[in-house]
């Protein structure tokens, strides 16, 4: 039982029921009537007086009724009360024996006293116990207390764990930009304080993210000015001119990729239903015209909710990455169980297993020595992942058996 809510509920219920149980035990002791020693004493005195009055006592109109029978009273014997009554009678010097019995058809007990001549004197024993209905009332009272304690425990537990649930909900709603969703500041003082702290944290995170994005964008723009001057100077160099221009092109691609990454974080196009099969067909046509070895296995008709321009940029990056580093790729789109599953399989060397989880990091290079002559800044996968997750999709990389890399993108399909 790892749930804090369940632990609190069980703790409160057990505590309340335990207290009620102790109180119930005390109530049973009090309502259970006196002990046999205390209840049989007055009965013994009564029997002694009645026995003395039996011989030759004329029955009058106002005389107390004395029942004498040839057999003892019906019912089953109560051994404990019978033993106590006989001990009291013998202690008082009365050479008689008595049997205390109970009859299920009537309340209380009856004492049958043995008289000379095989006769029995029947004496009613006062019922000192609680009424029969009292036990039903007590049982109902206990049940009501247990139900009430359970309800109170559930309510106060919900109040106690509400700030924790708010934290869990807020963390679950963190967007791709790392910013928390706004939490309504309502409820008890503690809940409002928690919500206010979360909103302040979200605002600070957003401000920090925007500040860093502006810093990266500014750095990218600032790099272009000295690179332009260096390019102009390199044009007049005779020695190593091509190397200078190659390095400048590399710097220009890095700066341009950093700026585009920031733009993807900040600028978001409108979400609409996009026909994914048509979009992939257009990208395949474009890549083929540029000389990339891109082919299509099969395309199911399926639409997804996304921004058309952003999604096109993300898928284009994935396909270009596979065609460039994987020596060509095969694209397939399948509609399966309400989802659109896009796979991009290439025939390249793949990515070492220990580096798969780092493939989406900015400026990632699986093999810098092998890819230094391949254009790109290492931001294509990072940008694609940012766009795909923004629209509720997922992307996964895995090495194929026999060589090559498999990129799998999954979106919820639009009916």
N, C-alpha and C positions, 0 to 999 in steps of 0.2 A: 504494500500500500504506500506508494510514493507520492500520491497527490496530497498537497497541503490541505486542500479543501476537505477531503475525506478524513484526514487525520484529525482536523479540528472538530468535524461533526462527530466522529466516534468519541473523541475526548469529552466533548460537552455532554453527549448522550449518556456515556458511561458514568460521568460524574453525577449528573442529575438523577439517573436511575439508581445509582448506588446510595445516594442520600435518601431517596424515596424508599429504597429497600430497607435501610436501617429503620426509618420511621415506621414502615409497615410491620417490621418484626416487633417493635415496641408496642404498636397498636394491637397486634395479635395477642401479645402477652397480657395486655390490659383487658381486651375484649373477650379473651378466652375463658373467663370465669375463674373463681377461686380454685385452689387445689383441693383434692379429695379430703385431706385432713381437716380443712376448714369448713367444707360444705357438709361433711358427714357428722360433725359434732352436734349441731342442733337437731339433726335427724335422730341421732341416738337418744338424746334427751326426750324427744317427742315419743319415740317408741317406748322408752321406759315408763313414761306417764300413761301412755295408752294401754300398755300391758297391765298396769296396776288397776286400770279402770275396767278392764274387760270382764273379770269374774263378777257376776251378779249385778252388773250395772244396768239399771232399767233405762231403756231408751226414752228420752223425753222429747218434747217438741223442740226445745232449744238445744238439745245435746249435739255435740259434734259427731258427725257420722264416722263410724268405725267399721271398716269392711273386713269381715272374716270369711275366708273361703276354704274349701277343701283342697284346693291346689294353689300353687304359687302363681304370681302374675305372669301373663304371657310376655314373650320377648326373649332376647338373648342376654346372657349374664355379662355384667361389666366386672371383670375380675378385680381391677384396681379398687373401685369404690366398694365392692363386696368385702375385700380384705380389710380396708380401713374401717368400715362400719363394724365388722365383727370384733376387731381389736378394741375399738372404743367401748362396745357393749361389754366385753369381758373385763376390760379395765375398770369399768364402773360397777362390776359385781353382778351383772345380769347374765344368768346362764341361758342365753338364747343364741340362736344362729340366724342369720339373715342373708338373703340373696338380693343384690341390687341388679335390676335388669332394665334394658331399654327396649322400647317398642317403636319400630320404624313408622308406625301409623300415627304416633302422637309425640309431641315434644317432651323433653324431660326424662326423668328416670322414676322407677317404682321400686320400693323396698318390700320384699316378702319375708315376714318374720315367722319362724316356726314356733307354733304353740303346742301345748300338750293335746293329745287326742288327734294327732295328724291334721291339725288345722293350721291355716296360715292367715296372719293378719297383714293386710295390704295397706301400705303407707305410701302416699305420694311424696316424692323427694322434690323440693323446690328447685326449679330450673334457674340456676344462677348464670348460665351462659348467655351470650348475646342472642338476639333474635336470628332466625335463619336468614332473613332477608339482609341482615347486616353484612354477611359475607359477599353477597352479590353486589351490594353497594360498595364494599371495600374493593372488590375486584374491578368494578367499573371505574372507581376513583383512581386506582393504580394505572389502568389502561389509558385513561384521559391524561394523566400526568406524563406517562411515557410518550404519548403522541404529541402533547404540548411541548415537552422537552425537545423532541426531535425537530418539530417545526421551528422552535426558537433557535436551536443549534444551527439548523440549515440557514436561517435568515442572518444571524450574526456572523456565521462563517462567510457567507456571501459578502457581507459588509467588510469583513476583515481582509479578504483576499481580493477585493475589487481593485485596489491600487496595483497589485501584482498582475491581475488580468489586464489592466490598462497598459502596463509595461509590455506584457506579452503581445497584446494586439498592436501596439505602436511599433514594436520591433518587427512584427510580421508584415507591416505595411511599408517598410523601408523601400523606397523606389530605387531604380537603377542608378540614380544620381547620389545615393547614400543619404538622402534627406528623409526625416521622419514625417509622416502625415500629421496634420493638425489634429490635436485631441481636444474635444469639447471640455471646457472648464466648468463643470457643474457637479453637484452632489455634495457630499460631506466636506468638511474643511480639509481633511487629509487627502481626499480624492482630488479636490480642486488644486491643492498644493502640488500633488504629483503631476497632474495635467499641465499646470503652469510651468513646472520645471522641464517637462518633456518638450513643451512648445518653445521654451527658451533655448533648449539644447538644439532643437531642429532649426531655429532661426540662426543660431551661431554656426551650425554645420553648413547651412546654405550659404551664409555670408563667406565662410572660409573657402568653400568650394568655388564660388564665383570669383573670389579674389585670386585664387590660384589659377583658375582658368584664364582670367584676364592677364595674369603674369606670363603664362605660357604663350598666349596669343601675342602679347607685346614682345616677348623675346623672339618669337618667330618672325614678326615684322621687322624688328630691329636687326636681325641677322641678314635680312635681304639687302640692306643698304651697303654694308661693307662687302658683301659678296658681289654686288654689282660693280663696285669699284675694283675689286680684285679681278673680276672677269675682264674689265676693260684693260687693266694692266697686263693681264695674261695674254691678251691678243697681240701685244707688242713683243712678247718673248719668243725667242727662237728655240731655246733649249728647254726641254721638258714642257713644252706648251700643252701637249695633249694630256699630260698627267695633271697639270694645273686645272685644265678645264674639266677633267673627269672628277677631280676632288670637289670642284665648285658645284658641279651638277649633283654630286652626292649631298653636299650641304644644302643645296636648294631643295632637293627632295625631302630631306629631313625637316626643314623648316616648313615646307608646304604641308607635309603630313601632320606635323604638330598643330598647325593652324586648323586643318580640316578636322582633327580629333576634337579640338575645342569647340568648333562649330557644331559637331554632332552632339556634344554635351549640352550646348546652350540652345541651339535652334532645332526645333522639332516641327516637322510638317504635319498637316492635318491627317487624322486617322480616317481611313475609308476602307471599303471592301476592295481588295486587290486580287485579280485573277492571277494566281501564282503560276499556273502553267503557261499563260501567255507571256508573263514577265520573263520566265526562264527561256522561253523560245526566242524572245528578242535579244536577251543577253548572249545566247548561243550564236545567233546570227552575227552579232557584233564581234564576238571573240573570234569566230571563224574568218571574218573579213580582215581581222588584224593578224591572222596567221597562227592563232593558237589552236592546238589540237583538242577541240572540245566536241563531244558527241552526246546524243541523247538516247538513253535506253528506252524509257517510256514516261509519259506525262499523263497523269490523271487530272481530270478537270476538278479544280478545288480553289476556293477563295479564302482569304484570310483578312483579318482586320489589321491594318498597318498603314504607315505613310508610304506612298508609292515611291517617292524619290529616295527616301532613306533606305527602304527595303531593297530597291534596285542597287544602290551603292553597296549595301552589305553583301548581297549575293554575288555581285560582280567581283568584289574583293575576294570572296571565297573561291570562285571559279578561276579567277586570274592566278591566285596563289597555287591552286592545284595544277593548272595548266603550265605554269612557269617552273615551279619546283618539282612537280611530279611528272614531267614529260607527257602532258596530256591528261585528260580526265573524262569520265563518263558520268552524266547527270541523270537522276531518276526521281520522279515525284509520285508518291502513292497516297491516296486517301484511305485512311485506316482508322476505324472506330472514332469517327468525329475529329480526326486530326490529320494535318497535312505533314507528311514525312518526306523531307528532301534529303537525298544522299548524293555526295560528290566523291567519287572514287578515282584516285590517280594511280600512276604506275611508278612513282618515285621511290626514294629510299625510306620514306616515312620519317618519324621523329623518335629518338630514343625514349623508351618507356619512362625513364626518370625525368624527362623534360616535358612530357605531355601536359602536366598541370601548369607549366609555365608558358605554354604556347600563346596564350592570349595576353601576355604582358607586353606593354609597349616596347618597341625596338628589340623584340625577341628574334634571335637567329639560332636555328638548330645547329648549323655548321657554318660559322663565319668564314672559314677559309674557303669552303665550297661555294658560298653565295656572294662573295665579294664582287663578282662580276655580273650579278643579277640585279637589275634595278629594283629599287624599293628601299624604304626606311624601316621596315619591320613593324609597321602600324596597321597593316591591312586587317589582320585577324582581330586586333584590339578594337578597331572601329566597327567591324562586322558584329562582334559580340555585343558591343554597346547598343547598336541599333536593334539587333534581334531581341535582346532581353528587354529593351524599352517597350516593345510591342507584345510582350508576354510570351515570347518564344524561348527555346533552349537550343544550345549547340553543343555537340560532343565530338571529340576527336579520338580516333583509335587506329592503331596499325592493323593493316589487313594481313591475313595469312598469305604468304608467298610474296610479300612486298607491297609497298604503297600505303597511302594514308586514306582513311574514310572519314569524311566530314558529314555529320548527321544533324540536320536542322528540323525541329518539330514546332509547329504552330497549331493552335486550335482552329479548326475549320469553321467557316461561316456557311450556314445552310441557306 
